[in-house]
Amino acid sequence: MILTISLFSVGLIVVHSVWCFLCPRVSDGVLGKILYLSVSLAAFAYLSNPSPQSQALLNLSFAAIGLRHWWMKTYWLTIRQAVLRFVHKIGKP
């Protein structure tokens, strides 16, 4: 029963990550698309062979997406604004 619930959950993860990878409305950039692709591949690996190694790979892929989300929400806006200010100062005579 637990394995069935786990496989169903991982199947939903596969559907969502493949949708995020292929859908043009999800604008995560190249790195985001690569991370979603890694999640979908790790979930496929877990579906084909539910072992502790494939579970660890799936958890690592989710951690990478979480780390990227934290970085984008915490630091990226301030870094982007500083870079744009610097570029605009260089562009002015």
WOZISUL-V288378 format. One record per backbone hydrogen bond with DSSP energy under -0.5 kcal/mol. CO is the residue of the C=O (numbers start at 1). NH is the residue of the N-H. E is the energy in kcal/mol with one decimal. If there is no record, write none. Layout:
# WOZISUL-V288378
co=<CO/CO>
nh=<NH/NH>
e=<E/E>
This chain:
# WOZISUL-V288378
co=<1/2/3/4/5/6/7/8/9/10/11/12/13/14/15/16/17/18/19/23/25/26/28/29/30/31/32/33/34/35/36/37/38/39/40/41/42/43/44/45/49/51/52/53/54/55/56/57/58/59/60/61/62/63/64/65/66/67/68/69/70/71/71/72/75/76/77/78/79/80/81/82/83/84/85/86/87/88>
nh=<5/6/7/8/9/10/11/12/13/14/15/16/17/18/19/20/21/22/23/26/27/28/32/33/34/35/36/37/38/39/40/41/42/43/44/45/46/47/48/49/51/55/56/57/58/59/60/61/62/63/64/65/66/67/68/69/70/71/72/73/74/75/76/77/79/80/81/82/83/84/85/86/87/88/89/90/91/92>
e=<-2.1/-2.5/-2.6/-2.2/-2.4/-2.5/-2.0/-1.9/-1.9/-2.4/-2.2/-2.5/-2.8/-2.5/-2.1/-2.5/-1.9/-2.4/-2.7/-0.8/-1.0/-1.1/-1.0/-2.0/-2.4/-2.3/-2.5/-2.2/-2.2/-2.0/-2.3/-2.5/-2.4/-2.5/-2.3/-2.2/-2.0/-2.4/-2.1/-2.0/-1.9/-2.0/-2.2/-2.1/-2.0/-2.4/-2.4/-2.0/-2.1/-2.2/-2.0/-1.9/-2.5/-2.6/-2.2/-2.4/-2.4/-2.4/-2.6/-2.2/-2.3/-2.2/-1.9/-0.6/-2.2/-2.9/-2.2/-2.0/-2.5/-2.5/-2.3/-2.2/-2.5/-2.4/-1.9/-1.9/-2.0/-0.9>
